[in-house]
Amino acid sequence: MLKHIDVISLFPEMFVAIQSGITGRAIKKGLISLAITNPRDFTTDKHKTVDDRPYGGGPGMLMKVEPLSKAIQALKEKAAATSDSKKIKVVYLSPQGQPLTQNIVKTLHEENEQLILLAGRYEGVDERLIEHFVDYECSIGDYVLSGGELPAMVLIDSLIRLLPGALGHHESAPNDSFYSGLLDHPHYTRPEMLHFDDGNSEQKGDAVPDVLLSGHHENIEQWRLKQSLGRTWQRRPDLLKDRQLSEQEQQLLQAFIQEEK
């Protein structure tokens, strides 16, 4: 299980953002440790140069191999003192990586004791660094950001949520969207009835579904599963293609579809 996360970034100050909320509390409680390393600390010239022009021309700059490789090696050597070296992996956050999914997050959490997250900048990093040092290359979406810091924080947040004791309730994480391969069901809280002014003379009431007020736990769980299946069918049908539905799930989904018609 994951115990420690290292981040290699040119902008360590950005990671103040995860010192609050669930992630911040988990770190303060000692559920996991986090450290940020600036690759400029591994340069040898007086200007602390970490980038250079790409071979072949073109716009932008590339992060150099030497400072990054030295940073990775130093962190691996330090981690090896307390962890199995086979359970220390390097993750590079980039638009070219495999789309980050809940299953990948679970795998990273369960199969590793320490992770080294590499947050790229500029046009990326020298390909030889990826080939020799990177175990996983992940993307958080089909769009481009200014650097890998925000994706690294997204990954850190999703990893910490899986730690025992990180959330207020032990069932919170298993009920999240994607954890079971489905989207989450709708949620409601007080008051039981809301009135929205739609700009007309009449106001329409919007009530919490009766089943959630019934106190009948089996019916509530069945309703939630039905809504979860239906919402996935409506919004992310691609997820259902990879899921083998049980007979009960098939019946609930068909009932949802019929009701929608």
PAZAPA-4460 file (N, C-alpha, C; in steps of 0.05 Angstrom, whole numbers, plus 32768, in hexadecimal, padded with zeros to 4 digits):
% residues 261
    n_x    n_y    n_z   ca_x   ca_y   ca_z    c_x    c_y    c_z   seq   type   mol
   8011   7FE8   8000   8000   8000   8000   8012   8019   8000     1      M     A
   8008   802E   7FF4   8017   8046   7FF0   801D   8054   800B     2      L     A
   8037   805C   800F   803F   8069   8027   804A   8085   8023     3      K     A
   8056   8089   800C   8064   80A3   8007   8062   80AB   7FEA     4      H     A
   8060   80C5   7FE5   8060   80D0   7FCA   8075   80E6   7FC8     5      I     A
   8086   80E3   7FB4   8099   80F9   7FAD   808F   8106   7F93     6      D     A
   8093   8120   7F92   808C   812E   7F79   80A5   813E   7F70     7      V     A
   80AB   813B   7F57   80C1   814B   7F4B   80B4   8162   7F3B     8      I     A
   80B8   817A   7F43   80AB   8191   7F37   80BC   81AA   7F39     9      S     A
   80BA   81BB   7F24   80C8   81D5   7F24   80B9   81E9   7F35    10      L     A
   80A0   81E2   7F3D   8090   81F5   7F4C   8085   81E8   7F65    11      F     A
   8096   81E2   7F79   808D   81D5   7F92   8077   81E5   7FA0    12      P     A
   8077   81FF   7F9D   8064   820F   7FAC   8047   820A   7FA4    13      E     A
   8043   81FE   7F8C   8028   81F8   7F83   801B   81E3   7F94    14      M     A
   802B   81D2   7FA1   801F   81BC   7FB0   8015   81C3   7FCB    15      F     A
   8016   81DD   7FD1   8009   81E7   7FE9   7FEB   81E1   7FE8    16      V     A
   7FE0   81DF   7FCF   7FC4   81DB   7FCB   7FBA   81C1   7FD6    17      A     A
   7FCB   81AD   7FD9   7FC1   8193   7FE3   7FC7   8190   8001    18      I     A
   7FCF   81A5   800E   7FD3   81A4   802B   7FBA   81AA   803A    19      Q     A
   7FA3   81AC   802C   7F89   81B1   8038   7F76   819A   8033    20      S     A
   7F60   819A   8042   7F4B   8186   803D   7F54   816A   8043    21      G     A
   7F49   8157   8035   7F4E   813A   8039   7F6B   8133   8036    22      I     A
   7F78   813E   8021   7F94   8137   801D   7FA6   8143   8033    23      T     A
   7FA0   815B   803B   7FB0   8168   8050   7FAD   8159   806B    24      G     A
   7F94   8151   8071   7F90   8143   808A   7F9E   8128   808A    25      R     A
   7F9D   811A   8073   7FAA   8100   8071   7FC8   8102   8076    26      A     A
   7FD4   8117   806B   7FF1   811B   806E   7FF7   8122   808B    27      I     A
   7FE7   8133   8098   7FEB   813B   80B3   7FE8   8123   80C6    28      K     A
   7FD5   8111   80C0   7FD1   80F9   80D0   7FE6   80E4   80CD    29      K     A
   7FF8   80E8   80B9   800D   80D5   80B4   8004   80BC   80A4    30      G     A
   7FED   80BE   8097   7FE4   80A8   8086   7FF6   80A5   806D    31      L     A
   8002   80BB   8065   8014   80BA   804E   8026   80D3   8051    32      I     A
   803E   80D1   8045   8050   80E8   8045   8054   80F1   8029    33      S     A
   805A   810B   8027   805D   8118   800D   8075   812B   800D    34      L     A
   8085   8129   7FF8   809D   813B   7FF6   809F   8145   7FD9    35      A     A
   80A7   815E   7FD6   80AA   816A   7FBC   80C8   8170   7FB7    36      I     A
   80D2   8168   7FA0   80EE   816D   7F99   80EF   817E   7F80    37      T     A
   8100   8193   7F81   8104   81A4   7F6A   811C   819B   7F5B    38      N     A
   8119   8194   7F41   8130   818A   7F31   8147   819E   7F2E    39      P     A
   8141   81B8   7F33   8156   81CC   7F32   816C   81C6   7F47    40      R     A
   8165   81B8   7F5C   8178   81B2   7F71   818C   819D   7F67    41      D     A
   8188   8191   7F4F   819A   817D   7F45   81A8   8187   7F2C    42      F     A
   81A8   81A1   7F27   81B7   81AC   7F11   81D4   81B3   7F1A    43      T     A
   81E6   81B7   7F07   8202   81BD   7F0E   820B   81D8   7F04    44      T     A
   81FB   81E6   7EF4   8204   8200   7EEA   81F9   8216   7EFC    45      D     A
   8204   822D   7EFA   81FD   8243   7F0C   81E0   824E   7F07    46      K     A
   81D6   8249   7EEF   81BB   8252   7EE8   81A5   823D   7EEF    47      H     A
   81AE   8226   7EF9   819C   8210   7F00   8189   8209   7EE9    48      K     A
   8195   8204   7ED2   8186   8200   7EB9   817A   81E4   7EB9    49      T     A
   8160   81E3   7EB3   8152   81C9   7EB2   8146   81C4   7E97    50      V     A
   8148   81D6   7E84   813C   81D3   7E6A   814F   81DA   7E54    51      D     A
   8149   81D2   7E3B   815A   81D8   7E24   8149   81D5   7E0B    52      D     A
   8153   81DF   7DF5   8145   81DF   7DDC   8143   81C2   7DD1    53      R     A
   812D   81BB   7DC4   812A   819F   7DB9   813A   819B   7DA0    54      P     A
   8146   8184   7D9D   8153   817D   7D83   813E   817C   7D6D    55      Y     A
   8145   8185   7D56   8132   8185   7D3F   8123   819F   7D3D    56      G     A
   8127   81B1   7D50   811A   81CB   7D4F   80FE   81CA   7D59    57      G     A
   80F0   81E1   7D56   80D5   81E3   7D60   80D3   81F5   7D78    58      G     A
   80BA   81FD   7D7F   80B7   820F   7D95   80BA   8202   7DB0    59      P     A
   80BE   8212   7DC4   80BE   8207   7DE0   80D8   81FB   7DE8    60      G     A
   80D9   81F3   7E01   80F1   81E7   7E0D   80EA   81CC   7E19    61      M     A
   80FE   81BB   7E1D   80FA   81A1   7E29   8109   81A0   7E44    62      L     A
   80FE   8191   7E57   810D   818D   7E70   8123   8179   7E6B    63      M     A
   813B   817F   7E76   8153   816F   7E71   8153   8156   7E81    64      K     A
   8161   8142   7E77   8162   8128   7E84   8172   8129   7E9F    65      V     A
   8189   8136   7E9F   819B   8134   7EB5   8190   813C   7ED0    66      E     A
   8184   8154   7ED3   817A   815B   7EEE   8162   8149   7EF6    67      P     A
   8152   8141   7EE3   813B   8130   7EE9   8144   8114   7EF1    68      L     A
   8157   8109   7EE2   8160   80EE   7EE8   816E   80ED   7F03    69      S     A
   817D   8102   7F09   818B   8103   7F23   8177   8105   7F3A    70      K     A
   8162   8114   7F36   814D   8117   7F4A   813F   80FC   7F4F    71      A     A
   8138   80EF   7F39   812B   80D5   7F3B   813C   80C0   7F49    72      I     A
   8155   80BF   7F41   8168   80AC   7F4D   816C   80B1   7F6B    73      Q     A
   816E   80CB   7F72   8172   80D2   7F8E   8159   80CA   7F9F    74      A     A
   8141   80CE   7F94   8129   80C7   7FA2   8126   80A9   7FA4    75      L     A
   812D   809B   7F8F   812C   807D   7F90   813F   8072   7FA5    76      K     A
   8157   807D   7FA6   816A   8073   7FBA   8161   8078   7FD6    77      E     A
   8155   808F   7FDB   814B   8096   7FF5   8133   8084   7FFC    78      K     A
   8121   807F   7FE8   810A   806E   7FED   8111   8051   7FF2    79      A     A
   8126   8048   7FE5   812E   802C   7FE7   8137   8025   8004    80      A     A
   813D   8039   8014   8145   8034   802F   812E   802B   8040    81      A     A
   8116   8031   8038   80FE   802A   8048   80EA   8019   8039    82      T     A
   80ED   8016   801F   80D9   8008   800E   80E7   7FF3   7FFC    83      S     A
   80D6   7FE0   7FF3   80DF   7FCD   7FDF   80E3   7FDC   7FC5    84      D     A
   80FA   7FDA   7FB9   8100   7FEA   7FA1   80ED   7FE3   7F8A    85      S     A
   80E1   7FCB   7F8A   80CE   7FC4   7F75   80B3   7FD2   7F79    86      K     A
   80AF   7FDE   7F90   8096   7FEC   7F96   8099   800A   7F97    87      K     A
   80AE   8013   7F88   80B3   8030   7F85   80B1   8036   7F67    88      I     A
   809C   8044   7F5F   8097   8049   7F43   8098   8067   7F3C    89      K     A
   809F   806D   7F23   80A0   8088   7F19   8088   808D   7F06    90      V     A
   8079   80A2   7F0B   8062   80A8   7EFB   8066   80C4   7EEE    91      V     A
   8064   80C5   7ED4   8068   80DE   7EC6   804C   80E8   7EBD    92      Y     A
   8045   8100   7EC5   802B   810B   7EBD   802E   811A   7EA3    93      L     A
   8020   8111   7E8E   8023   811E   7E73   800A   8119   7E62    94      S     A
   8005   812B   7E4E   7FEE   8127   7E3D   7FF0   810D   7E2C    95      P     A
   8008   8103   7E29   800C   80EB   7E18   8007   80D1   7E28    96      Q     A
   8002   80D3   7E42   8000   80BC   7E53   7FE6   80AD   7E50    97      G     A
   7FE5   8096   7E5D   7FCC   8087   7E5E   7FB8   8096   7E6F    98      Q     A
   7F9E   8097   7E67   7F8A   80A6   7E77   7F88   809B   7E93    99      P     A
   7F89   80AC   7EA6   7F88   80A4   7EC2   7F6C   809C   7EC9   100      L     A
   7F69   8083   7ED4   7F4F   8079   7EDC   7F51   8070   7EF9   101      T     A
   7F39   806A   7F05   7F39   8061   7F20   7F48   8047   7F23   102      Q     A
   7F47   8036   7F0F   7F55   801C   7F11   7F73   8020   7F12   103      N     A
   7F7D   8034   7F02   7F9A   803A   7F03   7FA1   8045   7F1E   104      I     A
   7F90   8056   7F29   7F96   8062   7F44   7F97   804B   7F58   105      V     A
   7F84   8038   7F57   7F84   8022   7F6A   7F9D   8011   7F67   106      K     A
   7FA6   800C   7F4E   7FBE   7FFC   7F4A   7FD6   800A   7F55   107      T     A
   7FD9   8024   7F50   7FF0   8033   7F5B   7FF0   8033   7F79   108      L     A
   7FD8   8035   7F85   7FD5   8035   7FA2   7FDC   801A   7FAE   109      H     A
   7FD2   8005   7FA3   7FD4   7FEA   7FAE   7FEF   7FDD   7FA9   110      E     A
   7FFC   7FE2   7F93   8014   7FD3   7F8B   802E   7FE2   7F91   111      E     A
   802C   7FFA   7F9B   8045   8009   7FA0   8045   8015   7FBD   112      N     A
   805D   8017   7FC7   8061   8023   7FE1   8068   8041   7FDF   113      E     A
   8076   8047   7FC9   807E   8063   7FC4   807C   806A   7FA7   114      Q     A
   8073   8082   7FA1   8071   808B   7F85   8081   80A5   7F82   115      L     A
   808E   80A7   7F6B   809C   80C0   7F63   808C   80CC   7F4C   116      I     A
   8080   80E2   7F50   8070   80EF   7F3B   8081   8105   7F2D   117      L     A
   8083   8103   7F13   8093   8116   7F04   8080   812A   7EF6   118      L     A
   8081   8143   7EFE   8071   8158   7EF2   8081   8167   7EDD   119      A     A
   807B   8162   7EC4   8089   816E   7EAE   8082   818B   7EAA   120      G     A
   8091   8199   7E9B   808C   81B5   7E94   8095   81BA   7E77   121      R     A
   8090   81D2   7E6D   8098   81D9   7E52   808B   81C7   7E3D   122      Y     A
   809B   81BC   7E2A   8090   81A9   7E16   8092   818C   7E20   123      E     A
   809A   8189   7E39   809D   816D   7E43   80BA   8167   7E4B   124      G     A
   80C0   814E   7E4B   80DB   8145   7E53   80E8   8135   7E3D   125      V     A
   8102   8133   7E3E   8111   8123   7E2A   8106   8106   7E2B   126      D     A
   8100   80FB   7E14   80F4   80E0   7E11   8105   80CB   7E1E   127      E     A
   811F   80CE   7E1F   8131   80BA   7E2A   812D   80B7   7E48   128      R     A
   8125   80CD   7E55   811F   80CB   7E72   8107   80B9   7E77   129      L     A
   80F2   80BD   7E66   80DA   80AD   7E68   80E1   808F   7E64   130      I     A
   80F0   8089   7E50   80F7   806E   7E49   8106   8060   7E5F   131      E     A
   8118   806E   7E6D   8129   8062   7E80   811F   8063   7E9D   132      H     A
   810E   8076   7EA4   8107   807A   7EC0   80E9   8078   7EC6   133      F     A
   80D8   807D   7EB3   80BC   807F   7EB8   80AE   8063   7EB6   134      V     A
   809E   805D   7ECB   808F   8044   7ECB   8073   8047   7EC1   135      D     A
   8066   805E   7EC7   804B   8064   7EBE   804B   8080   7EB2   136      Y     A
   803D   8084   7E9C   8039   809E   7E91   801B   80A3   7E90   137      E     A
   8011   80B7   7E9F   7FF4   80BA   7EA2   7FEB   80D6   7E9A   138      C     A
   7FD3   80D7   7E8F   7FC6   80F0   7E87   7FAC   80F3   7E96   139      S     A
   7FA4   810B   7E9E   7F8A   810F   7EAB   7F75   8118   7E98   140      I     A
   7F7B   811A   7E7E   7F67   8121   7E6B   7F73   812A   7E50   141      G     A
   7F61   812B   7E3C   7F6A   8133   7E21   7F6C   8151   7E1E   142      D     A
   7F7D   815D   7E2D   7F82   817A   7E2B   7F9E   817F   7E36   143      Y     A
   7FA8   8197   7E31   7FC4   819D   7E38   7FC4   81B3   7E4E   144      V     A
   7FD4   81AE   7E63   7FD8   81C1   7E78   7FF4   81CC   7E77   145      L     A
   7FFA   81E0   7E87   8015   81ED   7E87   802A   81DC   7E93   146      S     A
   8022   81C8   7EA3   8035   81B6   7EB0   8028   819F   7EBD   147      G     A
   8038   818D   7EC9   802D   8175   7ED5   8025   8178   7EF2   148      G     A
   8028   8190   7EFD   8022   8194   7F1A   8005   818F   7F20   149      E     A
   7FF2   819A   7F11   7FD6   8196   7F17   7FCE   8178   7F13   150      L     A
   7FD6   816B   7EFD   7FD1   814E   7EFB   7FDD   813E   7F12   151      P     A
   7FF5   8146   7F1B   8001   8138   7F32   7FF0   813B   7F4B   152      A     A
   7FE5   8153   7F4F   7FD3   8157   7F66   7FB9   8147   7F64   153      M     A
   7FAF   8145   7F4B   7F97   8135   7F47   7F9D   8118   7F4E   154      V     A
   7FB4   810E   7F46   7FBB   80F2   7F4C   7FBF   80EE   7F6A   155      L     A
   7FCD   8101   7F77   7FD1   80FF   7F94   7FB7   80FE   7FA3   156      I     A
   7FA4   8110   7F9B   7F8A   8110   7FA8   7F7C   80F6   7FA5   157      D     A
   7F7C   80EB   7F8D   7F6D   80D2   7F88   7F7B   80BA   7F97   158      S     A
   7F95   80BB   7F9A   7FA3   80A6   7FA9   7F9D   80A8   7FC7   159      L     A
   7F9E   80C0   7FD2   7F9A   80C3   7FEE   7F7E   80BB   7FF7   160      I     A
   7F6A   80BF   7FE5   7F4F   80B7   7FEB   7F4C   8099   7FF1   161      R     A
   7F5F   8089   7FE7   7F5D   806C   7FEA   7F6B   8063   8004   162      L     A
   7F78   8075   8012   7F86   806D   802A   7F72   8069   8041   163      L     A
   7F75   8053   804F   7F63   804E   8067   7F66   8065   807B   164      P     A
   7F4F   8070   8082   7F4F   8086   8096   7F51   80A2   8089   165      G     A
   7F54   80A3   806F   7F56   80BE   8062   7F3B   80CC   8060   166      A     A
   7F26   80BC   805C   7F0B   80C8   8059   7EFC   80C5   8073   167      L     A
   7EE7   80D5   8075   7ED7   80D5   808E   7EC8   80BB   8092   168      G     A
   7EC1   80AC   807D   7EB3   8093   807F   7EC1   807E   806E   169      H     A
   7EC4   8066   8079   7ED3   8051   806B   7EC6   8048   8051   170      H     A
   7EAC   804E   804D   7E9F   8046   8034   7E9E   805D   8020   171      E     A
   7EA9   8074   8026   7EA8   808A   8013   7EB6   8085   7FF9   172      S     A
   7ECF   807B   7FFA   7EDE   8075   7FE2   7ED1   8060   7FD0   173      A     A
   7EC8   8049   7FDB   7EBC   8034   7FCA   7EA2   803E   7FBD   174      P     A
   7E96   8053   7FC7   7E7D   805D   7FBC   7E82   8073   7FA7   175      N     A
   7E9A   807B   7FA3   7EA0   8090   7F8F   7E9B   8086   7F73   176      D     A
   7E97   8099   7F61   7E95   8092   7F45   7EAE   8084   7F3C   177      S     A
   7EAB   8071   7F2A   7EC0   8062   7F1D   7ECC   804C   7F2E   178      F     A
   7EC8   804D   7F49   7ED5   8039   7F5A   7ECB   801D   7F53   179      Y     A
   7EB1   801B   7F4D   7EA6   8001   7F46   7EA2   7FFE   7F27   180      S     A
   7EAC   8012   7F19   7EA9   8012   7EFC   7E91   8020   7EF2   181      G     A
   7E82   802C   7F05   7E69   803B   7EFF   7E6B   8058   7F09   182      L     A
   7E5A   8069   7EFE   7E58   8084   7F0A   7E48   8083   7F23   183      L     A
   7E4C   8096   7F34   7E3E   8097   7F4E   7E20   809D   7F4A   184      D     A
   7E10   8095   7F5D   7DF4   809B   7F5D   7DEF   80B7   7F67   185      H     A
   7DD7   80C3   7F62   7DD1   80DE   7F6C   7DD0   80DE   7F8B   186      P     A
   7DD7   80F6   7F96   7DD7   80F9   7FB3   7DC4   8110   7FBB   187      H     A
   7DB8   810E   7FD2   7DA5   8122   7FDC   7DAA   8127   7FFA   188      Y     A
   7DA5   813F   8003   7DA6   8145   801F   7D8F   8158   8026   189      T     A
   7D8D   8161   803F   7D77   8171   8048   7D78   818D   803B   190      R     A
   7D60   819A   8036   7D45   8191   803E   7D39   817D   802B   191      P     A
   7D23   8170   8034   7D17   815B   8024   7D09   8167   800B   192      E     A
   7D00   8180   800C   7CF3   818D   7FF5   7D00   81A8   7FF0   193      M     A
   7D06   81AD   7FD7   7D11   81C7   7FCE   7CFD   81D3   7FBB   194      L     A
   7CFB   81ED   7FBC   7CEB   81FC   7FA9   7CFC   820F   7F99   195      H     A
   7CFB   820C   7F7E   7D0B   821C   7F6C   7CF8   822F   7F5D   196      F     A
   7D00   8248   7F5C   7CF1   825C   7F4D   7CFB   825C   7F30   197      D     A
   7CEA   8252   7F1E   7CF3   8250   7F02   7CEC   8269   7EF2   198      D     A
   7CE4   827F   7F00   7CDF   8298   7EF2   7CC1   829B   7EEB   199      G     A
   7CB2   8286   7EEE   7C95   8287   7EE9   7C86   828C   7F03   200      N     A
   7C6C   828E   7F01   7C5C   8293   7F19   7C5B   827B   7F2C   201      S     A
   7C60   8263   7F20   7C5E   824B   7F30   7C7A   8242   7F39   202      E     A
   7C7C   8237   7F51   7C95   822C   7F5B   7C92   820E   7F5C   203      Q     A
   7CA6   8200   7F52   7CA5   81E3   7F51   7CB6   81D7   7F68   204      K     A
   7CAA   81C3   7F75   7CB8   81B6   7F8B   7CC9   819F   7F80   205      G     A
   7CE0   819C   7F8C   7CF2   8186   7F85   7CF9   8177   7F9E   206      D     A
   7CEF   815E   7F9F   7CF1   814E   7FB8   7D07   8139   7FB6   207      A     A
   7D11   8131   7FCD   7D23   811A   7FCF   7D14   8101   7FC7   208      V     A
   7D1F   80EE   7FB7   7D11   80D6   7FB1   7D07   80C7   7FCA   209      P     A
   7CEE   80BD   7FC8   7CE2   80B1   7FE0   7CF2   8099   7FEB   210      D     A
   7CFF   808A   7FD9   7D0D   8072   7FE3   7D23   8079   7FF7   211      V     A
   7D2F   8091   7FF3   7D45   8099   8005   7D3B   80A1   8021   212      L     A
   7D21   80A6   8023   7D14   80AD   803C   7D07   8096   804A   213      L     A
   7D07   807F   803C   7CF8   8067   8045   7D05   8059   805D   214      S     A
   7D20   805B   805F   7D2E   804C   8073   7D32   802F   806C   215      G     A
   7D29   8027   8055   7D2C   800B   804C   7D47   8008   803D   216      H     A
   7D5B   7FFE   804B   7D76   7FFE   8041   7D79   7FEE   8027   217      H     A
   7D6C   7FD8   8025   7D6F   7FC7   800D   7D64   7FD6   7FF5   218      E     A
   7D4C   7FE3   7FF8   7D41   7FF2   7FE2   7D52   800A   7FDA   219      N     A
   7D5E   8016   7FEF   7D6F   802D   7FEA   7D87   8025   7FD9   220      I     A
   7D94   800F   7FE1   7DAC   8005   7FD3   7DA5   7FFE   7FB6   221      E     A
   7D8D   7FF1   7FB3   7D85   7FEA   7F98   7D80   8002   7F86   222      Q     A
   7D73   8017   7F92   7D6E   8030   7F84   7D88   803D   7F7C   223      W     A
   7D9B   803D   7F8F   7DB5   804A   7F89   7DC4   803C   7F73   224      R     A
   7DC3   8021   7F73   7DD0   8012   7F5E   7DC3   8017   7F43   225      L     A
   7DA8   8018   7F43   7D99   801E   7F2B   7DA0   8039   7F1F   226      K     A
   7DA2   804D   7F31   7DA9   8068   7F28   7DC5   8069   7F1E   227      Q     A
   7DD7   805B   7F2B   7DF3   805A   7F23   7DF6   804E   7F07   228      S     A
   7DE8   8038   7F03   7DE8   802B   7EE8   7DDC   803D   7ED3   229      L     A
   7DC6   8049   7EDA   7DB8   805B   7EC7   7DC9   8073   7EC0   230      G     A
   7DD5   807F   7ED4   7DE5   8097   7ECF   7DFD   8090   7EBE   231      R     A
   7E09   8079   7EC2   7E1F   8070   7EB2   7E16   806B   7E95   232      T     A
   7DFF   805F   7E92   7DF4   805A   7E77   7DEF   8075   7E68   233      W     A
   7DE6   8089   7E77   7DE0   80A3   7E6B   7DF9   80B2   7E64   234      Q     A
   7E0C   80B3   7E77   7E23   80C5   7E74   7E3D   80B8   7E6B   235      R     A
   7E41   809F   7E73   7E5A   8092   7E6C   7E55   8075   7E63   236      R     A
   7E46   8071   7E4D   7E40   8056   7E44   7E59   8045   7E3E   237      P     A
   7E6F   8053   7E39   7E88   8044   7E34   7E90   8033   7E4C   238      D     A
   7E89   803C   7E64   7E91   802D   7E7C   7E81   8012   7E7E   239      L     A
   7E69   8012   7E73   7E59   7FFA   7E75   7E63   7FE4   7E61   240      L     A
   7E70   7FED   7E4C   7E7B   7FD9   7E39   7E90   7FC7   7E45   241      K     A
   7E9E   7FD1   7E59   7EB3   7FC2   7E66   7EAA   7FB5   7E80   242      D     A
   7E90   7FB6   7E85   7E86   7FAB   7E9F   7E73   7F94   7E99   243      R     A
   7E77   7F7E   7EA7   7E65   7F67   7EA5   7E4F   7F6B   7EB9   244      Q     A
   7E37   7F72   7EB0   7E21   7F77   7EC2   7E15   7F5D   7ECD   245      L     A
   7E0E   7F5D   7EE6   7E00   7F46   7EF2   7DE3   7F47   7EE8   246      S     A
   7DD5   7F31   7EED   7DB9   7F30   7EE5   7DA9   7F46   7EF3   247      E     A
   7DAE   7F4B   7F0C   7DA0   7F60   7F1B   7DA7   7F7B   7F0F   248      Q     A
   7DC0   7F80   7F08   7DC8   7F9A   7EFD   7DBB   7F9E   7EE1   249      E     A
   7DB9   7F89   7ED1   7DAC   7F8B   7EB7   7D8F   7F92   7EBA   250      Q     A
   7D82   7F86   7ECE   7D65   7F8C   7ED3   7D61   7FA8   7EDC   251      Q     A
   7D73   7FB1   7EEE   7D70   7FCD   7EF8   7D75   7FE1   7EE2   252      L     A
   7D89   7FDB   7ED1   7D8F   7FEE   7EBB   7D78   7FEF   7EA7   253      L     A
   7D6D   7FD8   7EA0   7D56   7FD8   7E8E   7D3F   7FE7   7E99   254      Q     A
   7D3A   7FE4   7EB4   7D24   7FF2   7EC1   7D29   8010   7EBF   255      A     A
   7D42   8019   7EC4   7D49   8035   7EC2   7D44   8040   7EA6   256      F     A
   7D4C   8030   7E91   7D49   8039   7E75   7D2B   803B   7E6F   257      I     A
   7D1B   8028   7E77   7CFF   8029   7E72   7CF2   8042   7E7F   258      Q     A
   7CFA   8048   7E97   7CEF   805F   7EA5   7CF7   8079   7E97   259      E     A
   7D0E   807A   7E8B   7D17   8092   7E7D   7D07   8096   7E63   260      E     A
   7CFE   8080   7E57   7CEF   8082   7E3F   7CD2   808B   7E45   261      K     A
***
